[in-house]
Amino acid sequence: MAVMTHVCLVCMGNICRSPMAEVVLRRVLDDHGLSGEVVVDSAGTGGWHAGMPMDERALSTLSSRGYDGSTHRARQFERAWFGERDLVLAMDGDNLRELRRLAPASADLRLFRSFDPAAPAGAEVPDPYYGGIDGFLDVLTMVEAAAQGLAAYLASLRSAGSQRP
């Protein structure tokens, strides 16, 4: 099967929210039969964590629900990637603004939670980094809901015969 689309999930440092979303989205896409048609990756707008594994709290939160994020290594988003990614999804407004500053006019940039039909317009995935484990659990719940919505959206594109979001 040909790749339908390439989705990149972006937060600030690529050690909490976006890698959690990447791991969850891959599983959800697989559950929807889309794993062979959608490439998923993640990055941060900042590069200070580049090469580092996922935050231990994020990793243990994922693990508590049966996900494996052990192979993740943080990366910084590069401007050239816009030409290789069909859909770039920011976890919050600050990162969305930073991406818009780098993006060509043709880039498809959105908030990740815009795919959660139960989330209010403009909803963000808050950064749990400076808080406790409850924040990571909240993030995982938000990410799972948005991933389901995104998978449904991508599946609808497939059934409509579209190759691009």
Backbone as a printed PyTorch tensor [residue, N CA C, xyz], in Angstrom:
tensor([[[  0.8320,  -1.1930,   0.0000],
         [  0.0000,   0.0000,   0.0000],
         [  0.8720,   1.2500,   0.0000]],

        [[  0.4980,   2.2450,  -0.7340],
         [  1.2240,   3.5090,  -0.7670],
         [  0.9180,   4.3220,   0.4800]],

        [[  1.8600,   5.1570,   0.8640],
         [  1.6610,   6.0310,   2.0070],
         [  0.6300,   7.0830,   1.6560]],

        [[ -0.4010,   7.1990,   2.4990],
         [ -1.4380,   8.1950,   2.2810],
         [ -0.9400,   9.5680,   2.7130]],

        [[ -0.3370,   9.6160,   3.8710],
         [  0.0610,  10.9020,   4.4220],
         [  1.1640,  10.7150,   5.4490]],

        [[  1.8570,  11.7920,   5.7250],
         [  2.9080,  11.8170,   6.7430],
         [  2.5030,  12.8740,   7.7630]],

        [[  2.3110,  12.4320,   9.0060],
         [  1.8550,  13.2980,  10.0900],
         [  2.9980,  13.4910,  11.0790]],

        [[  3.2560,  14.7420,  11.4590],
         [  4.2540,  15.0400,  12.4770],
         [  3.5680,  15.7310,  13.6510]],

        [[  3.8230,  15.2330,  14.8440],
         [  3.2510,  15.7650,  16.0770],
         [  4.3410,  16.5720,  16.7850]],

        [[  4.0010,  17.7960,  17.2080],
         [  5.0310,  18.7050,  17.7000],
         [  4.6450,  19.3330,  19.0380]],

        [[  5.5920,  19.2620,  19.9840],
         [  5.4720,  20.0010,  21.2390],
         [  6.7540,  20.8210,  21.4020]],

        [[  7.0900,  21.1880,  22.6110],
         [  8.2510,  22.0510,  22.8070],
         [  9.5750,  21.2790,  22.7840]],

        [[  9.7130,  20.2520,  23.6080],
         [ 10.9950,  19.5690,  23.7180],
         [ 11.0330,  18.1550,  23.1720]],

        [[  9.8890,  17.6310,  22.7810],
         [  9.7570,  16.2820,  22.2180],
         [ 10.1530,  15.1830,  23.2050]],

        [[  9.8080,  15.4070,  24.4870],
         [ 10.0510,  14.3530,  25.4750],
         [  8.7950,  13.9910,  26.2620]],

        [[  7.7030,  14.7420,  26.1050],
         [  6.4740,  14.4270,  26.8520],
         [  5.2750,  14.2540,  25.9160]],

        [[  4.6730,  15.3550,  25.5200],
         [  3.4000,  15.3020,  24.7960],
         [  3.4920,  14.7040,  23.4080]],

        [[  4.3620,  15.2460,  22.5590],
         [  4.3920,  14.7650,  21.1730],
         [  4.8520,  13.3180,  21.0530]],

        [[  5.8280,  12.8480,  21.8490],
         [  6.1470,  11.4270,  21.7220],
         [  5.0330,  10.5290,  22.2710]],

        [[  4.3240,  10.9930,  23.3090],
         [  3.1760,  10.2260,  23.7830],
         [  2.1440,  10.1200,  22.6650]],

        [[  1.8880,  11.2440,  22.0040],
         [  0.9140,  11.2560,  20.9090],
         [  1.3690,  10.3760,  19.7530]],

        [[  2.6640,  10.3790,  19.4580],
         [  3.1930,   9.5390,  18.3750],
         [  2.9450,   8.0580,  18.6610]],

        [[  3.2630,   7.6180,  19.8700],
         [  3.0920,   6.2150,  20.2510],
         [  1.6140,   5.8190,  20.1980]],

        [[  0.7620,   6.6730,  20.7630],
         [ -0.6740,   6.3830,  20.7860],
         [ -1.2420,   6.3700,  19.3710]],

        [[ -0.8930,   7.3760,  18.5690],
         [ -1.4370,   7.4640,  17.2100],
         [ -1.0390,   6.2500,  16.3790]],

        [[  0.1790,   5.7920,  16.5200],
         [  0.5830,   4.5930,  15.7720],
         [ -0.3110,   3.4030,  16.1130]],

        [[ -0.6010,   3.2120,  17.3820],
         [ -1.4580,   2.0970,  17.8000],
         [ -2.8660,   2.2820,  17.2530]],

        [[ -3.3950,   3.4860,  17.3580],
         [ -4.7600,   3.7490,  16.8920],
         [ -4.8540,   3.5600,  15.3830]],

        [[ -3.8580,   4.0220,  14.6500],
         [ -3.8480,   3.8240,  13.1920],
         [ -3.8000,   2.3440,  12.8490]],

        [[ -3.0190,   1.5970,  13.5990],
         [ -2.9560,   0.1550,  13.3930],
         [ -4.3270,  -0.4710,  13.6460]],

        [[ -4.9870,  -0.0540,  14.7140],
         [ -6.3270,  -0.5590,  15.0380],
         [ -7.3390,  -0.2470,  13.9310]],

        [[ -7.1290,   0.8610,  13.2140],
         [ -8.0190,   1.2660,  12.1270],
         [ -7.5670,   0.7310,  10.7640]],

        [[ -6.5190,  -0.0840,  10.7520],
         [ -6.0220,  -0.6300,   9.5020],
         [ -5.2880,   0.3790,   8.6340]],

        [[ -4.7510,   1.4290,   9.2420],
         [ -4.1050,   2.5000,   8.4840],
         [ -2.5900,   2.5680,   8.6720]],

        [[ -2.0310,   1.6780,   9.4540],
         [ -0.6050,   1.8040,   9.7900],
         [  0.2920,   1.7300,   8.5520]],

        [[ -0.1020,   1.0180,   7.5360],
         [  0.6900,   0.9470,   6.3220],
         [  0.4980,   2.1130,   5.3780]],

        [[ -0.4330,   2.9920,   5.7100],
         [ -0.7400,   4.1190,   4.8300],
         [ -0.3770,   5.4700,   5.4180]],

        [[ -0.0400,   5.4990,   6.6890],
         [  0.2600,   6.7640,   7.3590],
         [  1.5900,   6.6370,   8.0850]],

        [[  2.4830,   7.5740,   7.8320],
         [  3.7490,   7.6650,   8.5490],
         [  3.5570,   8.6840,   9.6680]],

        [[  3.9970,   8.3310,  10.8680],
         [  3.8600,   9.2150,  12.0230],
         [  5.2300,   9.4350,  12.6450]],

        [[  5.5340,  10.6900,  12.9470],
         [  6.7250,  10.9900,  13.7250],
         [  6.4360,  12.1780,  14.6280]],

        [[  7.4230,  12.5820,  15.3990],
         [  7.2390,  13.7060,  16.3130],
         [  8.5340,  14.4780,  16.4380]],

        [[  8.4070,  15.7020,  16.9380],
         [  9.5700,  16.5700,  17.1220],
         [  9.1990,  17.6770,  18.0930]],

        [[ 10.2070,  18.4270,  18.4950],
         [ 10.0000,  19.5980,  19.3380],
         [ 10.3980,  20.8530,  18.5980]],

        [[  9.8270,  21.9750,  18.9970],
         [ 10.2470,  23.2460,  18.3980],
         [ 11.6030,  23.6680,  18.9450]],

        [[ 11.9660,  23.1700,  20.1230],
         [ 13.2730,  23.4350,  20.7080],
         [ 14.1530,  22.2090,  20.6010]],

        [[ 15.4670,  22.4200,  20.6170],
         [ 16.3780,  21.3100,  20.4240],
         [ 17.1730,  20.8870,  21.6440]],

        [[ 16.8920,  21.4720,  22.7990],
         [ 17.7240,  21.1860,  23.9820],
         [ 17.6400,  19.7550,  24.4820]],

        [[ 16.6050,  18.9960,  24.1200],
         [ 16.4980,  17.5920,  24.5350],
         [ 16.8650,  16.6200,  23.4090]],

        [[ 17.3300,  17.1340,  22.2750],
         [ 17.6160,  16.2770,  21.1140],
         [ 18.5010,  15.0980,  21.5080]],

        [[ 18.0730,  13.9070,  21.0810],
         [ 18.8060,  12.6830,  21.3470],
         [ 18.4430,  12.0020,  22.6570]],

        [[ 17.6730,  12.6860,  23.4830],
         [ 17.3050,  12.1260,  24.7900],
         [ 16.0610,  11.2480,  24.6780]],

        [[ 15.9210,  10.2780,  25.5860],
         [ 14.7020,   9.4610,  25.6010],
         [ 13.5240,  10.2630,  26.1450]],

        [[ 12.3730,   9.6700,  26.0530],
         [ 11.1470,  10.2570,  26.5750],
         [ 11.2810,  10.4630,  28.0890]],

        [[ 10.6320,  11.4990,  28.5970],
         [ 10.5690,  11.7450,  30.0300],
         [ 10.0710,  10.4730,  30.7300]],

        [[ 10.6870,  10.1140,  31.8340],
         [ 10.3340,   8.8850,  32.5590],
         [  8.8580,   8.8460,  32.9530]],

        [[  8.2990,   9.9980,  33.3240],
         [  6.8840,  10.0360,  33.7110],
         [  5.9860,   9.7720,  32.5150]],

        [[  6.3580,  10.3010,  31.3670],
         [  5.5900,  10.0490,  30.1460],
         [  5.6720,   8.5730,  29.7760]],

        [[  6.8700,   8.0260,  29.8740],
         [  7.0930,   6.6200,  29.5560],
         [  6.2930,   5.7060,  30.4780]],

        [[  6.3180,   5.9830,  31.7710],
         [  5.5900,   5.1200,  32.7090],
         [  4.0810,   5.2830,  32.5590]],

        [[  3.6220,   6.4830,  32.2030],
         [  2.1890,   6.6930,  31.9610],
         [  1.7390,   5.8930,  30.7510]],

        [[  2.5160,   5.9390,  29.6800],
         [  2.2020,   5.1360,  28.4960],
         [  2.1910,   3.6540,  28.8500]],

        [[  3.2010,   3.2300,  29.5710],
         [  3.3400,   1.8240,  29.9570],
         [  2.1470,   1.3430,  30.7790]],

        [[  1.6090,   2.2250,  31.6240],
         [  0.4760,   1.8470,  32.4700],
         [ -0.7650,   1.4970,  31.6570]],

        [[ -0.8150,   1.9630,  30.3970],
         [ -1.9430,   1.6450,  29.5180],
         [ -1.5380,   0.7410,  28.3550]],

        [[ -0.3750,   0.1020,  28.4780],
         [  0.0120,  -0.8980,  27.4890],
         [  0.7450,  -0.3850,  26.2640]],

        [[  1.2290,   0.8490,  26.3040],
         [  1.9890,   1.4030,  25.1790],
         [  3.4800,   1.2890,  25.4650]],

        [[  4.2820,   1.2520,  24.4040],
         [  5.7370,   1.1790,  24.5580],
         [  6.3850,   2.3700,  23.8640]],

        [[  6.9610,   3.2520,  24.6450],
         [  7.6530,   4.4070,  24.0900],
         [  9.1540,   4.3490,  24.3010]],

        [[  9.6660,   3.1690,  24.5780],
         [ 11.0690,   3.0180,  24.9760],
         [ 12.0830,   3.3640,  23.8900]],

        [[ 11.7010,   3.3150,  22.6360],
         [ 12.6790,   3.5810,  21.5710],
         [ 12.7490,   5.0540,  21.1620]],

        [[ 11.8820,   5.8740,  21.7200],
         [ 11.8320,   7.2880,  21.3220],
         [ 13.1260,   8.0250,  21.6720]],

        [[ 13.5560,   8.8860,  20.7530],
         [ 14.6430,   9.8260,  20.9880],
         [ 14.1860,  11.1820,  20.4560]],

        [[ 14.3560,  12.1980,  21.2730],
         [ 13.8670,  13.5390,  20.9370],
         [ 14.6120,  14.1220,  19.7350]],

        [[ 13.8470,  14.9090,  18.9540],
         [ 14.4000,  15.6040,  17.7870],
         [ 13.8180,  17.0030,  17.7360]],

        [[ 14.5170,  17.8940,  17.0670],
         [ 13.9950,  19.2340,  16.8340],
         [ 13.4180,  19.3100,  15.4240]],

        [[ 12.2460,  19.9310,  15.3120],
         [ 11.6010,  20.0930,  14.0080],
         [ 12.4780,  20.9690,  13.1230]],

        [[ 12.6100,  20.5790,  11.8770],
         [ 13.3960,  21.3380,  10.9130],
         [ 12.4930,  21.9110,   9.8240]],

        [[ 12.7600,  23.1270,   9.4470],
         [ 11.9550,  23.8180,   8.4330],
         [ 11.7890,  22.9860,   7.1630]],

        [[ 12.8250,  22.2830,   6.7350],
         [ 12.7770,  21.4820,   5.5030],
         [ 11.7350,  20.3750,   5.5760]],

        [[ 11.3620,  19.9750,   6.7920],
         [ 10.4000,  18.8910,   6.9530],
         [  9.0150,  19.2430,   6.4310]],

        [[  8.7010,  20.5130,   6.3140],
         [  7.3730,  20.8790,   5.8070],
         [  7.1310,  20.2880,   4.4270]],

        [[  8.1680,  20.1830,   3.6210],
         [  8.0230,  19.6030,   2.2940],
         [  7.8030,  18.0990,   2.3140]],

        [[  8.0740,  17.4590,   3.4520],
         [  7.9680,  16.0010,   3.5700],
         [  6.7730,  15.5570,   4.4050]],

        [[  6.1340,  16.4830,   5.1020],
         [  5.0030,  16.1400,   5.9660],
         [  3.7460,  16.7970,   5.4360]],

        [[  2.6760,  16.0130,   5.4000],
         [  1.4060,  16.5180,   4.8840],
         [  0.6050,  17.2540,   5.9360]],

        [[  0.7860,  16.8700,   7.1760],
         [ -0.0080,  17.4170,   8.2740],
         [  0.9070,  17.5550,   9.4800]],

        [[  1.0440,  18.7850,   9.9940],
         [  1.8720,  19.0540,  11.1710],
         [  0.9390,  19.5240,  12.2710]],

        [[  0.9400,  18.7760,  13.3800],
         [ -0.0130,  19.0170,  14.4560],
         [  0.7080,  19.4430,  15.7270]],

        [[  0.4040,  20.6390,  16.1900],
         [  1.0120,  21.1850,  17.4020],
         [  0.1710,  20.8380,  18.6200]],

        [[  0.8490,  20.6640,  19.7270],
         [  0.1630,  20.3440,  20.9750],
         [ -0.4730,  21.5730,  21.6200]],

        [[  0.0550,  22.7560,  21.3220],
         [ -0.5010,  23.9720,  21.9220],
         [ -0.2840,  25.1720,  21.0150]],

        [[ -0.8960,  26.2920,  21.3950],
         [ -0.8370,  27.4960,  20.5860],
         [  0.5510,  28.0780,  20.4490]],

        [[  1.3640,  28.0140,  21.5010],
         [  2.7230,  28.5430,  21.4100],
         [  3.5340,  27.8020,  20.3500]],

        [[  3.4440,  26.4810,  20.3510],
         [  4.1770,  25.7080,  19.3510],
         [  3.5810,  25.8740,  17.9630]],

        [[  2.2750,  26.0470,  17.8770],
         [  1.6420,  26.3080,  16.5880],
         [  2.1490,  27.6340,  16.0070]],

        [[  2.2480,  28.6600,  16.8510],
         [  2.7710,  29.9550,  16.3860],
         [  4.2230,  29.8290,  15.9180]],

        [[  5.0220,  29.0740,  16.6490],
         [  6.4230,  28.8820,  16.2590],
         [  6.5110,  28.1480,  14.9180]],

        [[  5.6870,  27.1400,  14.7360],
         [  5.6700,  26.4150,  13.4690],
         [  5.2100,  27.3040,  12.3240]],

        [[  4.2060,  28.1380,  12.5770],
         [  3.7180,  29.0600,  11.5230],
         [  4.8070,  30.0390,  11.1020]],

        [[  5.6520,  30.4210,  12.0460],
         [  6.7460,  31.3330,  11.7410],
         [  7.7280,  30.6850,  10.7580]],

        [[  7.8840,  29.3780,  10.8340],
         [  8.8160,  28.6470,   9.9750],
         [  8.1880,  28.1500,   8.6720]],

        [[  6.8690,  28.0140,   8.6650],
         [  6.1720,  27.2780,   7.6100],
         [  5.9810,  28.0550,   6.3190]],

        [[  6.0070,  27.3330,   5.2000],
         [  5.5730,  27.9450,   3.9400],
         [  4.0510,  28.0880,   3.9690]],

        [[  3.5300,  28.9280,   3.0980],
         [  2.0830,  29.1850,   3.0650],
         [  1.2710,  27.9200,   2.8120]],

        [[  1.8560,  26.9520,   2.1330],
         [  1.1260,  25.7340,   1.7700],
         [  1.0490,  24.6950,   2.8980]],

        [[  1.7380,  24.9190,   3.9990],
         [  1.7840,  23.9220,   5.0760],
         [  0.4150,  23.7590,   5.7390]],

        [[  0.0790,  22.5210,   6.0460],
         [ -1.1560,  22.2060,   6.7700],
         [ -0.8070,  22.0640,   8.2450]],

        [[ -1.0360,  23.1310,   9.0030],
         [ -0.7240,  23.1930,  10.4320],
         [ -2.0190,  23.2930,  11.2180]],

        [[ -2.1470,  22.4820,  12.2630],
         [ -3.3410,  22.5100,  13.0950],
         [ -2.9660,  22.1350,  14.5290]],

        [[ -3.9040,  22.3800,  15.4240],
         [ -3.7630,  21.8790,  16.7830],
         [ -4.1830,  20.4150,  16.7970]],

        [[ -3.4450,  19.5790,  17.4950],
         [ -3.7470,  18.1560,  17.5630],
         [ -5.1470,  17.8980,  18.1070]],

        [[ -5.5350,  18.6240,  19.1440],
         [ -6.8490,  18.3740,  19.7460],
         [ -8.0060,  18.8340,  18.8620]],

        [[ -7.7220,  19.4910,  17.7570],
         [ -8.8030,  19.8700,  16.8340],
         [ -9.4690,  18.6230,  16.2410]],

        [[ -8.8200,  17.4720,  16.3730],
         [ -9.3980,  16.2230,  15.8730],
         [-10.2360,  15.4930,  16.9220]],

        [[-10.2940,  16.0090,  18.1350],
         [-11.1310,  15.4310,  19.1830],
         [-12.4900,  16.1090,  19.1150]],

        [[-13.5260,  15.3890,  18.6720],
         [-14.8340,  16.0330,  18.5030],
         [-15.4440,  16.5360,  19.8180]],

        [[-14.9860,  16.0370,  20.9550],
         [-15.5150,  16.4830,  22.2460],
         [-14.7560,  17.6840,  22.8090]],

        [[-13.6220,  18.0240,  22.2190],
         [-12.8150,  19.1400,  22.7220],
         [-13.3540,  20.4650,  22.1900]],

        [[-13.3060,  21.5100,  23.0060],
         [-13.7330,  22.8200,  22.5210],
         [-12.7670,  23.3540,  21.4620]],

        [[-13.2290,  24.2680,  20.6400],
         [-12.3760,  24.8850,  19.6210],
         [-11.1590,  25.5000,  20.2950]],

        [[-10.0070,  25.2970,  19.7030],
         [ -8.7760,  25.8650,  20.2330],
         [ -8.1890,  25.1090,  21.4090]],

        [[ -8.7270,  23.9380,  21.7280],
         [ -8.2300,  23.1630,  22.8690],
         [ -6.7860,  22.7340,  22.6440]],

        [[ -6.0120,  22.7750,  23.7030],
         [ -4.6040,  22.4170,  23.6630],
         [ -4.3410,  21.1840,  24.5140]],

        [[ -3.2030,  20.5660,  24.2810],
         [ -2.6890,  19.5300,  25.1710],
         [ -1.6950,  20.2530,  26.0780]],

        [[ -2.0190,  20.4140,  27.3660],
         [ -1.1460,  21.1840,  28.2540],
         [  0.1610,  20.4540,  28.5450]],

        [[  1.1980,  21.2340,  28.7980],
         [  2.5120,  20.6670,  29.0820],
         [  2.5480,  20.1530,  30.5240]],

        [[  2.7470,  18.8390,  30.7160],
         [  2.7560,  18.2830,  32.0690],
         [  4.1330,  18.3040,  32.7370]],

        [[  5.1350,  18.8130,  32.0570],
         [  6.5260,  18.6660,  32.4800],
         [  6.7870,  19.1220,  33.9150]],

        [[  6.2340,  20.2550,  34.3100],
         [  6.5280,  20.8080,  35.6350],
         [  5.5460,  20.3640,  36.7090]],

        [[  4.6460,  19.4420,  36.3810],
         [  3.6580,  18.9750,  37.3380],
         [  3.8920,  17.5280,  37.7330]],

        [[  2.8760,  16.9460,  38.3300],
         [  2.9510,  15.5670,  38.7850],
         [  2.4030,  14.5870,  37.7710]],

        [[  2.3070,  13.3490,  38.1910],
         [  1.8760,  12.2550,  37.3130],
         [  0.4420,  12.4480,  36.8260]],

        [[ -0.3960,  13.1090,  37.6120],
         [ -1.7780,  13.3440,  37.1820],
         [ -1.8380,  14.1240,  35.8730]],

        [[ -0.9220,  15.0630,  35.6880],
         [ -0.8730,  15.8140,  34.4390],
         [ -0.5590,  14.9290,  33.2500]],

        [[  0.3080,  13.9580,  33.4420],
         [  0.6510,  13.0230,  32.3730],
         [ -0.5340,  12.1090,  32.0450]],

        [[ -1.2590,  11.7090,  33.0780],
         [ -2.4560,  10.8940,  32.8550],
         [ -3.5140,  11.6850,  32.0830]],

        [[ -3.6800,  12.9600,  32.4450],
         [ -4.6240,  13.8210,  31.7210],
         [ -4.2040,  13.9590,  30.2590]],

        [[ -2.9150,  14.1730,  30.0380],
         [ -2.3980,  14.3000,  28.6760],
         [ -2.6780,  13.0270,  27.8860]],

        [[ -2.4440,  11.8830,  28.4730],
         [ -2.6760,  10.6270,  27.7620],
         [ -4.1420,  10.4800,  27.3730]],

        [[ -5.0400,  10.8480,  28.2560],
         [ -6.4740,  10.7830,  27.9430],
         [ -6.8190,  11.7060,  26.7750]],

        [[ -6.2750,  12.9190,  26.7800],
         [ -6.5180,  13.8750,  25.6830],
         [ -5.9430,  13.3550,  24.3770]],

        [[ -4.7420,  12.8160,  24.4460],
         [ -4.0510,  12.2990,  23.2670],
         [ -4.8220,  11.1190,  22.6700]],

        [[ -5.3030,  10.2260,  23.5130],
         [ -6.0650,   9.0790,  23.0070],
         [ -7.3250,   9.5370,  22.2760]],

        [[ -8.0240,  10.5160,  22.8210],
         [ -9.2480,  11.0120,  22.1750],
         [ -8.9380,  11.6750,  20.8380]],

        [[ -7.9030,  12.5160,  20.8080],
         [ -7.5470,  13.1950,  19.5530],
         [ -7.0340,  12.1910,  18.5190]],

        [[ -6.2900,  11.1890,  18.9550],
         [ -5.7770,  10.1690,  18.0300],
         [ -6.9270,   9.3980,  17.3860]],

        [[ -7.9470,   9.0870,  18.1540],
         [ -9.1230,   8.4020,  17.5920],
         [ -9.7820,   9.2790,  16.5270]],

        [[ -9.9400,  10.5580,  16.8310],
         [-10.5450,  11.4750,  15.8650],
         [ -9.7090,  11.6380,  14.6180]],

        [[ -8.3910,  11.7330,  14.7860],
         [ -7.4960,  11.8590,  13.6350],
         [ -7.5410,  10.6030,  12.7760]],

        [[ -7.5420,   9.4380,  13.4040],
         [ -7.6160,   8.1860,  12.6410],
         [ -8.9250,   8.1120,  11.8580]],

        [[-10.0240,   8.5280,  12.4750],
         [-11.3120,   8.5290,  11.7700],
         [-11.2590,   9.4850,  10.5770]],

        [[-10.6540,  10.6360,  10.7660],
         [-10.5070,  11.6130,   9.6810],
         [ -9.6760,  11.0250,   8.5340]],

        [[ -8.5360,  10.4220,   8.8620],
         [ -7.6870,   9.8340,   7.8260],
         [ -8.3750,   8.6650,   7.1370]],

        [[ -9.1360,   7.8840,   7.8830],
         [ -9.8950,   6.7780,   7.2790],
         [-10.9480,   7.3180,   6.3190]],

        [[-11.5680,   8.4490,   6.6690],
         [-12.5730,   9.0360,   5.7770],
         [-11.9280,   9.5370,   4.4890]],

        [[-10.7030,  10.0560,   4.5790],
         [ -9.9830,  10.4610,   3.3650],
         [ -9.7110,   9.2600,   2.4770]],

        [[ -9.3100,   8.1570,   3.1090],
         [ -9.0190,   6.9380,   2.3500],
         [-10.2660,   6.4540,   1.6220]],

        [[-11.3770,   6.4260,   2.3330],
         [-12.6050,   5.9270,   1.6930],
         [-13.1360,   6.8800,   0.6360]],

        [[-12.7550,   8.1680,   0.7450],
         [-13.1730,   9.1380,  -0.2760],
         [-12.1960,   9.1570,  -1.4470]],

        [[-11.0980,   8.3960,  -1.3110],
         [-10.1280,   8.3080,  -2.4100],
         [ -9.0930,   9.3940,  -2.4130]],

        [[ -9.0370,  10.2230,  -1.3560],
         [ -8.0540,  11.2950,  -1.3010],
         [ -6.7230,  10.7610,  -0.7710]],

        [[ -5.6390,  11.2750,  -1.2760],
         [ -4.3110,  10.8930,  -0.7970],
         [ -3.7250,  11.9320,   0.1490]],

        [[ -4.3560,  13.0630,   0.3200],
         [ -3.8320,  14.1480,   1.1460],
         [ -4.8920,  14.6240,   2.1050]],

        [[ -4.4490,  15.0700,   3.2940],
         [ -5.4330,  15.6410,   4.2420],
         [ -5.9720,  16.9710,   3.7700]]])
